[in-house]
């Protein structure tokens, strides 16, 4: 984000549920390489259909300039690539007439796009593939309303801490309210296009594959492994974005595929008859979380912190390992820990101390569950390492037998005795 961002962003009313949406504009003849966008502001409950982008920001780099309302804004390379590919989808040089491609001129293309935008921003479901009230998540939509997007790096003024707090606390509503969540996996790799086309076909429940049909299995295997090992799957914020999405569509390079193709690859490998395995633990972990979330609504915030391996997921701000999950859980679950909202004015150590104080005062749940959660919390916030780690660890008193912690928490034979068992100082993690 550059120093002129304050002139780009008009203040948002933080007493309301207001968000910015961005429109990607057509390429300018005098500078076709530069991405141009414009902002619109809406009350969340009155938004037109919009697409929420889910992506990995990527490492800090030299930065690339885009124009927002004709003012320069610096973005990272991965987002620039995503915006370029999306612009190609929004303003294609060819249209389909009776399922046949037809090349058209720029002026006609813009006219048709404006007509389409007026149709699809009339608060109607932006699907032409189905007359159902809600689009089938197993079918790739034939037409997506590409008019408005919500992209965190653009739609939130990252330099305004108060606005950042306000918008982050609304992200669960933003992603769950999006017509679809577009997952940007990155630029095309050697065989990723082949893999994306395979996933697109795999979404069709009527298609079956045999070994004879997979003569190009070696290249396909490499392409699938490439997709499943993208940086996207290692990012913390994608956890919430994937779990809350009503409809998920994958975009890698120029290729679109439905989430259900990847889901089928991960959940039912035997039915694929592919005679091999895909090395992509992070993608499979994301699939597992999505499946468990949709089929087991009893997951609590504590269990998520303890079992989702959050410390292994990347984020630019350690505090986001907690803030990135708050929107998934009810206040009844978060309140006893004092985690009612994201607050970037607090350090990671302050957040940890506040949670510890709330748990001590509330004494909610078995003691063993609190211990397990506190240890996991230290790891997630990276407070079990670096300056002050030994002192924080020494303050804790853990059960003599760590093997009993989960047993005590979930109704084992020692349930109810957690608060009376012998404890001793905990010296190492």
Secondary structure, DSSP 8 states (H G I E B T S, - for coil): --TTHHHH-----TTTTEEEEEEE---BTTBTTS-EEEEEEEEGGG----EEEE----S--S-EEEEETTEEEEE-HHHHHHHHHHHHHHT-SEEEETTEEEE--HHHHHHHHHHHHHHHTSSS---SS--SSS--TTS--S----S-EE-HHHHS-TT-HHHHHHHHTTHHHHHHHSSEEEEEEES--TTHHHHHHHHHHHTSTT----GGG-TTHHHHHHHHHHHHTSGGGGBSHHHHHHHH-SSEEEEETTEEEEHHHHHHHHH-HHHHT-SS----HHHHHHHHHHHHHHH-TT--HHHHHHHS-GGGSB-SSTTHHHHTTGGGS-HHHHGGGT-SS--TTS-HHHHHHHHHHHHHHH--S-HHHHHHHHHHHHHHTTTTSSTTHHHHHHH-EEES-GGGHHHHHTT-TTTT-TTTS-EEE----
